[in-house]
Amino acid sequence: MFIQNAFSDENNNVLVKDISIVHAIELIKCDCSEPRLNLSQNFWTYYESIKQYSPKFHVARNEISLEVKAMNNLQSAVKLYKSELDEYLPFIRDLIKDLRDYHTIPKYSLRRIANLVMEQEKPKELKRFIEEIEYLRKTLGKDYFDIVLKRVKDNKDEIIIAVENILQ
């Protein structure tokens, strides 16, 4: 987990950088008896800079490629075998929505979908795909996506905790 640290450079330009929570705690720790200080005149400038900052998340390539392969296989299956998959379409669409918007599918399950090869006129692959979808539906539950939606329904996109470290 990373948090953002705002500061001014030698030309008074506001810079924001990602720092680890461990490093941030070291910067702001103090004794309970230490008196509270007023915010500096730069606090709100820094605060606004951090709000506008877009962090760069580092996701392992293999995780991304796993999601991409799984998404491609699900979309290809729907496109190539829509009529054969009629019974599974709502669940497959939930998997696609989850991959696109929420990313809650476990890596193990992603790997099961990503390792399939979806091509037209391959009945063995279709059979294997259906077996995997049945397995996932049984493992995750038919209503797993409803549970995901309930869990994230009240979540906000971000939480900002602002702490100013004033060195004396």
C-alpha positions as CSV (number, residue, x, y, z in Angstrom):
1,M,0.0,0.0,0.0
2,F,1.3,3.4,-0.9
3,I,0.3,6.8,0.2
4,Q,1.1,10.2,-1.3
5,N,3.5,12.7,0.1
6,A,3.3,16.4,-1.1
7,F,6.2,18.8,-0.7
8,S,7.7,21.8,-2.4
9,D,10.9,21.7,-4.4
10,E,13.6,24.4,-4.4
11,N,11.5,26.5,-6.9
12,N,8.3,26.2,-4.7
13,N,6.7,23.8,-7.2
14,V,4.4,21.3,-5.4
15,L,5.5,17.7,-6.0
16,V,3.7,14.6,-5.1
17,K,5.3,11.2,-4.8
18,D,4.2,7.7,-3.6
19,I,5.7,6.5,-0.3
20,S,5.1,3.4,1.6
21,I,2.9,3.4,4.7
22,V,5.9,2.3,6.8
23,H,7.9,5.3,5.7
24,A,4.9,7.6,6.2
25,I,4.4,6.4,9.8
26,E,8.1,7.1,10.5
27,L,7.5,10.7,9.3
28,I,4.4,11.4,11.4
29,K,4.9,9.4,14.6
30,C,5.0,11.4,17.8
31,D,4.4,11.0,21.5
32,C,0.8,11.3,22.8
33,S,1.8,14.2,24.9
34,E,3.1,16.3,21.9
35,P,0.9,19.3,21.5
36,R,-1.3,19.8,18.4
37,L,0.0,22.3,15.9
38,N,-2.0,24.5,13.6
39,L,-1.9,23.7,9.9
40,S,0.7,25.5,7.8
41,Q,-0.3,27.9,5.1
42,N,0.7,25.3,2.5
43,F,-1.5,22.5,3.8
44,W,-4.5,23.1,1.5
45,T,-2.3,23.6,-1.5
46,Y,-0.6,20.2,-0.8
47,Y,-4.0,18.6,0.0
48,E,-5.4,19.7,-3.4
49,S,-2.3,18.5,-5.2
50,I,-2.7,15.1,-3.6
51,K,-6.4,14.9,-4.6
52,Q,-5.5,15.6,-8.2
53,Y,-2.6,13.2,-8.2
54,S,-3.1,10.0,-10.2
55,P,-1.0,7.2,-8.6
56,K,0.7,4.7,-10.8
57,F,-0.2,1.2,-9.7
58,H,2.3,-1.5,-10.4
59,V,0.5,-4.7,-11.3
60,A,2.5,-7.7,-12.2
61,R,2.4,-8.4,-15.9
62,N,1.3,-12.0,-15.4
63,E,-1.8,-10.9,-13.4
64,I,-2.8,-8.5,-16.2
65,S,-2.2,-11.2,-18.9
66,L,-4.2,-13.7,-16.8
67,E,-7.1,-11.3,-16.7
68,V,-6.8,-10.4,-20.4
69,K,-6.7,-14.1,-21.4
70,A,-9.6,-15.0,-19.2
71,M,-11.7,-12.0,-20.5
72,N,-10.8,-13.0,-24.1
73,N,-11.8,-16.6,-23.6
74,L,-15.1,-15.6,-21.9
75,Q,-16.0,-13.1,-24.7
76,S,-14.9,-15.6,-27.4
77,A,-17.0,-18.3,-25.9
78,V,-20.1,-16.1,-25.9
79,K,-19.5,-15.0,-29.4
80,L,-18.7,-18.4,-30.8
81,Y,-21.1,-20.6,-28.8
82,K,-23.9,-18.4,-27.7
83,S,-26.7,-20.9,-28.3
84,E,-24.8,-23.8,-26.8
85,L,-24.0,-21.7,-23.6
86,D,-27.5,-20.3,-23.2
87,E,-27.9,-21.8,-19.7
88,Y,-24.5,-20.3,-18.6
89,L,-24.8,-16.8,-20.2
90,P,-25.9,-14.9,-17.1
91,F,-23.0,-16.4,-15.1
92,I,-20.5,-15.7,-17.9
93,R,-21.7,-12.1,-18.2
94,D,-21.2,-11.7,-14.4
95,L,-17.7,-13.0,-14.8
96,I,-17.0,-10.5,-17.6
97,K,-18.5,-7.6,-15.5
98,D,-16.4,-8.7,-12.6
99,L,-13.2,-8.8,-14.6
100,R,-13.9,-5.5,-16.2
101,D,-15.0,-3.5,-13.2
102,Y,-14.2,-5.2,-9.8
103,H,-11.4,-7.7,-10.2
104,T,-12.6,-10.0,-7.4
105,I,-12.1,-13.3,-9.2
106,P,-9.4,-15.3,-7.5
107,K,-6.2,-15.9,-9.5
108,Y,-6.8,-19.7,-9.3
109,S,-10.2,-19.3,-11.0
110,L,-8.7,-16.8,-13.5
111,R,-6.1,-19.3,-14.4
112,R,-8.7,-22.0,-15.0
113,I,-10.5,-19.7,-17.5
114,A,-7.3,-18.3,-19.1
115,N,-5.9,-21.7,-19.8
116,L,-8.7,-22.6,-22.1
117,V,-8.5,-22.3,-25.9
118,M,-11.7,-21.0,-27.4
119,E,-11.9,-21.6,-31.1
120,Q,-14.8,-22.3,-33.4
121,E,-15.6,-25.9,-34.4
122,K,-13.7,-27.4,-31.4
123,P,-16.3,-29.4,-29.5
124,K,-13.8,-30.8,-27.0
125,E,-12.8,-27.2,-26.0
126,L,-16.4,-26.2,-25.7
127,K,-17.0,-29.2,-23.4
128,R,-14.0,-28.3,-21.3
129,F,-15.1,-24.7,-21.2
130,I,-18.6,-25.8,-19.9
131,E,-17.0,-28.0,-17.3
132,E,-14.9,-25.1,-16.1
133,I,-17.9,-22.7,-16.0
134,E,-19.9,-25.3,-14.1
135,Y,-17.0,-25.8,-11.6
136,L,-16.7,-22.0,-11.1
137,R,-20.4,-21.6,-10.7
138,K,-20.4,-24.3,-8.1
139,T,-17.3,-23.0,-6.4
140,L,-18.1,-19.3,-6.4
141,G,-21.8,-19.7,-6.2
142,K,-24.5,-18.8,-8.7
143,D,-25.1,-15.5,-6.8
144,Y,-21.4,-14.6,-6.2
145,F,-21.7,-11.5,-8.3
146,D,-24.7,-10.3,-6.3
147,I,-22.6,-10.7,-3.2
148,V,-19.7,-8.7,-4.8
149,L,-22.2,-5.9,-5.7
150,K,-23.6,-5.8,-2.2
151,R,-20.0,-5.6,-0.8
152,V,-19.0,-2.8,-3.0
153,K,-22.3,-0.9,-3.1
154,D,-21.5,1.4,-0.2
155,N,-17.7,1.6,-0.9
156,K,-16.4,5.0,-1.9
157,D,-13.6,5.3,-4.5
158,E,-11.2,6.8,-2.0
159,I,-10.6,7.7,1.5
160,I,-8.3,10.7,2.3
161,I,-6.6,10.9,5.6
162,A,-4.6,14.1,5.7
163,V,-1.7,14.5,8.1
164,E,0.8,17.3,8.0
165,N,4.3,16.8,9.3
166,I,5.6,20.2,10.5
167,L,9.3,20.0,11.4
168,Q,10.4,22.3,14.2
